[in-house]
Amino acid sequence: MPKLEVLNMEGTPVGDIDLNDKIFGIEPNVHVMHLAVKAQRANQRQGTSSTKTRGQVRGGGRKPWRQKGTGRARAGTIRSPIWRGGGIVFGPHPRDYSQKLPRKVRRLALCSALSSKVEAQKMIVVDDITLPEIKTKEFVGFLNNLNVAAKVLVILEGANPNVILSARNIQDVKTARADALNTIDILDSDTIIFSRTAVGKLEEVLS
C-alpha cells in the first residue's frame, strides 16, 4: 500500500497517509490512458466545420459559354470545383466527433494516471489547503513552500472560492475538484497536490 508524507501549508511534515492500492498503486495501463485522452479530446471538438458543395454555392445556373466552337474547354457552370469561387470537393461538414468509453475503462485510465504520478513521486498531500482571503500572493507563497514549479494541479474536496480565485491568475496552475477529475488534467501536470480530504473524497468516488 503506497504511503505518502502529509505536509502542512508551510511545507512541514505533519504525518503520513496510506493510499488505496486499487487507485494509487496499480500498474499504469498506457493504452487505456491513451484511449481516455483521445476520447476526451474528441469530445471537446465542436464539429461545426462546414463547406459548400457545387450544389450549395449560389449562382452558376447558366452555362458560361457555348459547348463548341470557342476553343476553350467545355464548362457547364462557373461553380464547378475547379473554378475559383466554386464548390468544395470532399470538404468538412458538421458532424459529431464524440466518443463514449465504458465506465470501467475511464476509471482504469484515471487510476493509471494517478498511480503513475505516485510512482514518479510527483504527488503531494497537504493536510488542509485553506486561505483566509482571496490573495494570489499567499497562494504563490504556499507553492514556494512546497518547492513546486512548472505545471501544477491542485485537487480540492469541493468548492473552495478563496483557493480557486487565488490560484486562477497564476500561469500553469489549475484547480480541480476530487469528484470531477479527468485523465488529461492529471497527465498534463508535472505535480499534483491533494488536500487530505480530497484524497478521501476521491477514494470514496472511485471505490
C-alpha positions as CSV (number, residue, x, y, z in Angstrom):
1,M,0.0,0.0,0.0
2,P,1.5,3.3,-1.0
3,K,2.3,5.7,1.8
4,L,2.9,9.4,1.4
5,E,4.1,12.1,3.8
6,V,1.5,14.7,4.7
7,L,2.7,18.3,4.7
8,N,1.1,21.5,6.1
9,M,0.9,24.7,4.0
10,E,4.3,25.7,5.3
11,G,5.8,22.6,3.8
12,T,6.5,20.9,7.2
13,P,5.7,17.2,7.6
14,V,2.8,16.6,10.0
15,G,2.1,12.9,9.4
16,D,1.6,10.1,6.9
17,I,-1.3,8.9,4.8
18,D,-2.0,5.4,3.4
19,L,-3.3,5.5,-0.1
20,N,-5.7,3.0,-1.6
21,D,-3.9,0.3,-3.6
22,K,-6.6,0.0,-6.2
23,I,-6.4,3.7,-7.0
24,F,-2.9,4.9,-6.4
25,G,-0.9,1.6,-6.5
26,I,-1.8,-0.2,-9.8
27,E,0.4,-0.9,-12.8
28,P,-0.3,2.1,-15.1
29,N,-2.0,1.0,-18.3
30,V,-0.6,3.2,-21.0
31,H,-3.0,2.0,-23.7
32,V,-6.1,2.8,-21.7
33,M,-4.8,6.2,-20.8
34,H,-4.3,6.9,-24.5
35,L,-7.9,5.8,-25.2
36,A,-9.2,8.1,-22.5
37,V,-7.2,11.1,-23.6
38,K,-8.2,10.6,-27.3
39,A,-11.9,10.3,-26.3
40,Q,-11.8,13.4,-24.1
41,R,-10.1,15.5,-26.8
42,A,-12.6,14.2,-29.4
43,N,-15.5,15.1,-27.1
44,Q,-14.1,18.7,-26.9
45,R,-14.4,19.1,-30.7
46,Q,-17.4,21.2,-31.8
47,G,-17.7,19.6,-35.2
48,T,-19.2,22.7,-36.8
49,S,-16.7,23.0,-39.7
50,S,-18.6,23.3,-43.0
51,T,-18.0,23.8,-46.7
52,K,-20.4,24.1,-49.6
53,T,-20.6,21.6,-52.5
54,R,-21.2,22.8,-56.0
55,G,-24.9,22.3,-55.5
56,Q,-25.0,24.6,-52.5
57,V,-22.9,27.5,-53.9
58,R,-25.1,30.4,-55.1
59,G,-25.1,31.1,-58.8
60,G,-23.8,29.1,-61.7
61,G,-27.1,28.2,-63.3
62,R,-26.2,29.5,-66.7
63,K,-23.7,27.8,-69.0
64,P,-20.8,30.3,-69.2
65,W,-20.2,29.8,-73.0
66,R,-21.4,27.5,-75.7
67,Q,-20.3,23.9,-75.8
68,K,-18.4,24.0,-79.1
69,G,-16.5,26.5,-81.3
70,T,-14.8,28.7,-78.7
71,G,-11.5,26.9,-78.5
72,R,-11.9,26.7,-74.7
73,A,-12.7,23.7,-72.6
74,R,-16.3,22.7,-72.1
75,A,-17.9,24.3,-69.0
76,G,-21.3,23.8,-67.7
77,T,-21.2,26.1,-64.6
78,I,-19.0,28.7,-63.0
79,R,-19.5,27.0,-59.7
80,S,-17.5,23.9,-60.7
81,P,-15.0,22.8,-58.1
82,I,-12.1,23.6,-60.5
83,W,-13.2,27.2,-60.7
84,R,-12.3,29.9,-58.3
85,G,-15.4,30.5,-56.1
86,G,-16.8,27.1,-57.0
87,G,-17.9,24.3,-54.7
88,I,-15.5,22.3,-52.5
89,V,-15.0,18.6,-53.1
90,F,-14.8,16.3,-50.0
91,G,-14.7,19.3,-47.7
92,P,-15.7,19.1,-44.0
93,H,-19.4,19.0,-43.0
94,P,-20.9,19.3,-39.5
95,R,-20.6,16.0,-37.6
96,D,-20.4,14.6,-34.1
97,Y,-16.9,13.6,-33.0
98,S,-17.9,12.4,-29.6
99,Q,-16.7,9.0,-28.3
100,K,-18.1,7.1,-25.4
101,L,-15.8,4.9,-23.2
102,P,-17.1,2.3,-20.8
103,R,-17.1,3.5,-17.2
104,K,-14.6,0.8,-16.2
105,V,-12.2,2.0,-18.9
106,R,-12.5,5.6,-17.8
107,R,-11.9,4.6,-14.1
108,L,-8.9,2.5,-15.1
109,A,-7.4,5.3,-17.0
110,L,-7.8,7.7,-14.1
111,C,-6.3,5.3,-11.6
112,S,-3.4,4.6,-14.0
113,A,-2.7,8.3,-14.3
114,L,-2.8,8.8,-10.5
115,S,-0.6,5.7,-9.9
116,S,1.9,7.0,-12.5
117,K,2.2,10.2,-10.5
118,V,2.7,8.4,-7.2
119,E,5.3,6.1,-8.8
120,A,7.2,9.1,-10.2
121,Q,7.0,10.9,-6.8
122,K,5.0,13.8,-8.4
123,M,2.1,13.7,-5.9
124,I,2.0,15.8,-2.7
125,V,-0.6,15.5,0.0
126,V,-1.3,18.6,2.1
127,D,-3.2,18.4,5.4
128,D,-5.5,21.3,4.7
129,I,-5.5,23.8,1.8
130,T,-7.3,26.9,3.0
131,L,-6.8,30.7,2.7
132,P,-8.4,33.3,4.9
133,E,-9.0,35.6,1.9
134,I,-8.6,35.8,-1.9
135,K,-4.9,36.5,-2.2
136,T,-2.7,35.3,-5.1
137,K,0.4,36.3,-3.3
138,E,-0.5,33.9,-0.4
139,F,-1.1,31.0,-2.8
140,V,2.3,31.7,-4.6
141,G,3.9,31.5,-1.2
142,F,2.2,28.2,-0.5
143,L,3.5,26.7,-3.7
144,N,7.0,28.0,-2.9
145,N,6.8,26.3,0.5
146,L,6.2,23.1,-1.3
147,N,9.0,23.8,-3.7
148,V,6.9,23.0,-6.8
149,A,7.3,24.6,-10.2
150,A,6.1,24.2,-13.8
151,K,2.6,22.8,-14.2
152,V,0.7,22.2,-11.0
153,L,-2.8,20.7,-10.5
154,V,-4.3,21.4,-7.1
155,I,-7.1,19.0,-6.2
156,L,-9.7,20.1,-3.6
157,E,-12.5,18.2,-1.9
158,G,-15.2,20.6,-3.1
159,A,-15.8,24.3,-3.8
160,N,-13.2,26.5,-2.1
161,P,-13.7,30.0,-3.5
162,N,-10.7,31.6,-1.8
163,V,-8.3,29.0,-3.0
164,I,-9.8,28.7,-6.5
165,L,-9.9,32.5,-7.1
166,S,-6.4,33.0,-5.6
167,A,-4.9,30.3,-8.0
168,R,-6.7,31.1,-11.2
169,N,-4.4,34.0,-12.2
170,I,-1.2,32.0,-11.8
171,Q,0.3,30.6,-15.0
172,D,0.4,26.8,-15.3
173,V,-1.6,26.3,-12.1
174,K,-5.0,24.7,-12.2
175,T,-7.5,23.6,-9.6
176,A,-10.0,20.8,-9.7
177,R,-12.5,19.0,-7.5
178,A,-11.8,15.5,-6.5
179,D,-15.2,14.3,-7.8
180,A,-14.6,15.9,-11.2
181,L,-11.1,14.8,-12.1
182,N,-10.1,13.7,-15.6
183,T,-7.1,11.9,-17.1
184,I,-5.9,14.7,-19.2
185,D,-5.5,17.2,-16.3
186,I,-3.5,14.7,-14.3
187,L,-1.2,13.7,-17.2
188,D,-0.7,17.3,-18.3
189,S,0.5,18.3,-14.9
190,D,4.1,18.0,-13.6
191,T,2.9,17.9,-10.0
192,I,-0.4,17.2,-8.4
193,I,-1.3,18.5,-4.9
194,F,-4.1,16.8,-3.0
195,S,-5.7,18.1,0.2
196,R,-6.1,15.2,2.7
197,T,-9.9,15.4,2.5
198,A,-9.7,15.4,-1.3
199,V,-7.8,12.0,-1.2
200,G,-10.6,10.6,1.0
201,K,-13.3,12.0,-1.3
202,L,-11.6,10.6,-4.4
203,E,-11.3,7.1,-2.8
204,E,-14.9,7.3,-1.9
205,V,-15.9,8.2,-5.5
206,L,-13.8,5.6,-7.2
207,S,-14.3,2.7,-4.7
